[in-house]
Amino acid sequence: MNKLEHLLAEKLLNISAIKLQPDMPFTWASGWNSPIYTDNRKTLSYPEIRTFIKTEICRLIMEEFGMPDAIAGVATGAIAQGALVADMLGLPYVYVRSAPKDHGLENLIEGNLTLGQKVIVIEDLISTGKSSLKAAEAIRMAGAEVVGMVAMFTYGFPVAEKAFKEAGIKLMTLSNYEAMLDAALKTGFIAQKDIKTLQEWREDPANWAPVRPEE
């Protein structure tokens, strides 16, 4: 595990951008039961963390992909972070809606892309990868080239890894679920007894059900 993965995970835990509740699971919009809830938009309220993230994303872009022609953020979670990255790199910026506007020009992509532009897509969180890859496909349909995608955090679900591979898109992330578990255990956000529950959820999140203590 590299230092960056652990450091960012600890920062996200400290500001409750990642919340862990093995004994009182959350219910996601998808209906999944989950011992974890992630809202990386909280990082925008903390200047030091916000700067740390944009700096590390920019570094990762330059190391893994080189300078692109434009940056694209995925609505809604990565709109602001994408803009911060584009500003730091001095690049054009667009963001991709989850659905076209229902009025006016009915844009799916807000901003201007030109044919053949090499684009890096910015995401805040990778779960199944469905919405992220939908945004990437919209950019491709607009005639630009998706060079790769960079996200703050990934759950590392096999379904997402398979989907990115099939789409031919290289995904890089600053932190991940395994690093987060290690950081959470070392900093006291969870106990050793919680690890099994959190690992079991990670293996089959769609079908995982919490074990309720007998009354």
Secondary structure per residue as TSV (DSSP state, phi and psi in degrees):
chain	resnum	aa	ss	phi	psi
A	1	M	-	360.0	130.1
A	2	N	-	-85.3	163.7
A	3	K	H	-63.6	-39.0
A	4	L	H	-61.3	-45.9
A	5	E	H	-56.5	-45.9
A	6	H	H	-69.5	-42.8
A	7	L	H	-63.8	-46.4
A	8	L	H	-66.6	-40.6
A	9	A	H	-58.2	-42.1
A	10	E	H	-64.6	-40.1
A	11	K	H	-63.2	-42.7
A	12	L	H	-65.3	-38.3
A	13	L	H	-66.7	-40.6
A	14	N	H	-63.6	-30.7
A	15	I	T	-102.8	10.0
A	16	S	T	62.7	24.7
A	17	A	S	-68.5	-28.6
A	18	I	E	-117.9	124.5
A	19	K	E	-116.8	135.7
A	20	L	E	-117.9	124.1
A	21	Q	-	-138.5	74.1
A	22	P	T	-58.3	-32.0
A	23	D	T	-92.4	-13.0
A	24	M	S	-137.4	73.0
A	25	P	-	-60.1	152.7
A	26	F	E	-85.6	164.2
A	27	T	E	-117.3	117.5
A	28	W	-	-74.3	165.3
A	29	A	T	-58.9	-28.3
A	30	S	T	-72.9	-12.1
A	31	G	S	96.8	-8.0
A	32	W	-	-66.6	140.6
A	33	N	E	-82.4	139.9
A	34	S	E	-149.6	136.9
A	35	P	S	-82.9	1.6
A	36	I	E	-133.1	143.0
A	37	Y	E	-134.3	132.1
A	38	T	E	-122.4	129.2
A	39	D	-	-138.7	87.8
A	40	N	G	-73.6	-6.7
A	41	R	G	-64.5	-21.1
A	42	K	G	-59.8	-26.2
A	43	T	G	-62.6	-24.4
A	44	L	G	-65.9	-21.9
A	45	S	G	-84.3	-3.1
A	46	Y	-	-122.2	99.1
A	47	P	H	-52.3	-41.2
A	48	E	H	-65.8	-43.1
A	49	I	H	-70.6	-41.1
A	50	R	H	-57.8	-44.7
A	51	T	H	-68.1	-41.7
A	52	F	H	-56.4	-47.1
A	53	I	H	-66.5	-47.1
A	54	K	H	-64.8	-36.8
A	55	T	H	-64.9	-43.7
A	56	E	H	-70.7	-34.1
A	57	I	H	-65.0	-44.1
A	58	C	H	-61.8	-42.5
A	59	R	H	-61.7	-43.8
A	60	L	H	-64.4	-40.6
A	61	I	H	-58.5	-49.2
A	62	M	H	-67.1	-36.3
A	63	E	H	-73.7	-37.4
A	64	E	H	-96.7	-28.8
A	65	F	T	-126.4	-20.8
A	66	G	-	80.5	177.1
A	67	M	-	-71.8	120.1
A	68	P	-	-83.9	-177.9
A	69	D	S	-92.5	-22.9
A	70	A	E	-159.3	161.9
A	71	I	E	-117.7	140.7
A	72	A	E	-126.1	131.9
A	73	G	E	-101.0	150.9
A	74	V	E	-101.6	126.2
A	75	A	T	-69.1	146.6
A	76	T	T	-100.3	-21.5
A	77	G	T	-61.4	-27.8
A	78	A	T	-109.0	9.0
A	79	I	H	-60.2	-52.0
A	80	A	H	-68.9	-43.9
A	81	Q	H	-63.1	-39.3
A	82	G	H	-61.7	-41.1
A	83	A	H	-64.2	-39.1
A	84	L	H	-62.9	-41.6
A	85	V	H	-66.2	-45.4
A	86	A	H	-60.5	-40.4
A	87	D	H	-65.0	-42.5
A	88	M	H	-65.5	-34.2
A	89	L	H	-89.4	-7.2
A	90	G	T	68.5	38.8
A	91	L	-	-116.9	157.2
A	92	P	-	-60.2	153.3
A	93	Y	E	-136.5	139.6
A	94	V	E	-135.4	163.8
A	95	Y	E	-133.6	153.6
A	96	V	E	-109.3	123.8
A	97	R	-	-73.3	159.7
A	98	S	S	-74.6	-24.0
A	99	A	S	-152.9	152.9
A	100	P	-	-60.9	151.4
A	101	K	-	-59.5	149.0
A	102	D	S	-94.8	17.3
A	103	H	S	-152.9	174.3
A	104	G	T	60.8	-128.9
A	105	L	T	-82.9	-2.7
A	106	E	-	54.8	44.0
A	107	N	-	-65.9	140.7
A	108	L	S	-98.6	-35.2
A	109	I	E	-108.6	124.2
A	110	E	E	-98.4	120.4
A	111	G	S	117.1	-177.3
A	112	N	-	-113.2	122.3
A	113	L	-	-111.3	146.9
A	114	T	-	-115.9	155.9
A	115	L	T	-56.3	133.2
A	116	G	T	84.0	-4.4
A	117	Q	-	-61.7	140.0
A	118	K	E	-90.7	119.5
A	119	V	E	-118.6	137.0
A	120	I	E	-104.3	129.5
A	121	V	E	-95.4	135.6
A	122	I	E	-109.0	129.8
A	123	E	E	-125.5	156.3
A	124	D	E	-92.9	-32.6
A	125	L	E	-150.5	135.0
A	126	I	E	-110.9	117.4
A	127	S	S	-108.6	-94.7
A	128	T	S	-80.6	-18.4
A	129	G	S	87.7	-4.5
A	130	K	H	-61.5	-51.5
A	131	S	H	-69.0	-35.2
A	132	S	H	-64.2	-44.9
A	133	L	H	-73.1	-27.4
A	134	K	H	-63.9	-40.7
A	135	A	H	-65.7	-42.2
A	136	A	H	-62.2	-39.0
A	137	E	H	-66.0	-36.4
A	138	A	H	-62.3	-39.2
A	139	I	H	-66.7	-41.2
A	140	R	H	-63.5	-41.2
A	141	M	H	-64.9	-25.0
A	142	A	T	-80.5	-2.3
A	143	G	T	95.1	7.5
A	144	A	-	-98.8	167.0
A	145	E	E	-106.4	125.6
A	146	V	E	-86.4	107.6
A	147	V	E	-75.9	-35.3
A	148	G	E	177.5	179.2
A	149	M	E	-133.8	141.4
A	150	V	E	-125.9	130.2
A	151	A	E	-127.7	157.3
A	152	M	E	-69.4	-44.5
A	153	F	E	-148.6	145.0
A	154	T	E	-133.7	143.0
A	155	Y	-	-77.3	-18.3
A	156	G	-	72.9	29.1
A	157	F	-	-63.9	137.1
A	158	P	H	-55.6	-35.3
A	159	V	H	-62.2	-35.4
A	160	A	H	-71.9	-43.9
A	161	E	H	-60.2	-40.6
A	162	K	H	-65.6	-42.4
A	163	A	H	-65.3	-41.3
A	164	F	H	-66.8	-38.8
A	165	K	H	-63.5	-44.4
A	166	E	H	-65.6	-32.4
A	167	A	H	-80.0	-10.7
A	168	G	T	70.5	33.1
A	169	I	-	-117.2	124.9
A	170	K	-	-78.3	125.4
A	171	L	E	-110.7	130.1
A	172	M	E	-122.8	140.7
A	173	T	E	-131.6	152.5
A	174	L	E	-77.7	-34.8
A	175	S	E	-146.3	175.2
A	176	N	E	-155.3	173.7
A	177	Y	H	-61.9	-42.5
A	178	E	H	-64.0	-43.2
A	179	A	H	-65.7	-37.0
A	180	M	H	-64.4	-42.8
A	181	L	H	-61.2	-42.4
A	182	D	H	-63.5	-44.2
A	183	A	H	-66.2	-39.7
A	184	A	H	-65.0	-38.4
A	185	L	H	-69.9	-43.9
A	186	K	H	-68.9	-28.4
A	187	T	T	-101.3	3.4
A	188	G	T	85.2	12.5
A	189	F	S	-74.0	-24.8
A	190	I	S	-138.0	163.7
A	191	A	-	-104.0	165.4
A	192	Q	G	-56.4	-34.4
A	193	K	G	-65.7	-19.9
A	194	D	G	-82.4	-18.7
A	195	I	H	-58.8	-43.7
A	196	K	H	-59.8	-44.5
A	197	T	H	-60.6	-46.3
A	198	L	H	-67.4	-33.9
A	199	Q	H	-73.2	-38.4
A	200	E	H	-64.0	-40.9
A	201	W	H	-60.7	-44.7
A	202	R	H	-59.8	-32.8
A	203	E	H	-73.1	-32.1
A	204	D	-	-151.7	69.5
A	205	P	T	-64.0	-31.4
A	206	A	T	-68.2	-29.0
A	207	N	T	-112.9	1.6
A	208	W	-	-69.1	138.6
A	209	A	-	-132.3	135.8
A	210	P	-	-67.1	147.4
A	211	V	-	-88.9	113.1
A	212	R	-	-85.2	134.1
A	213	P	-	-66.1	144.8
A	214	E	-	-69.7	137.3
A	215	E	-	-84.8	360.0
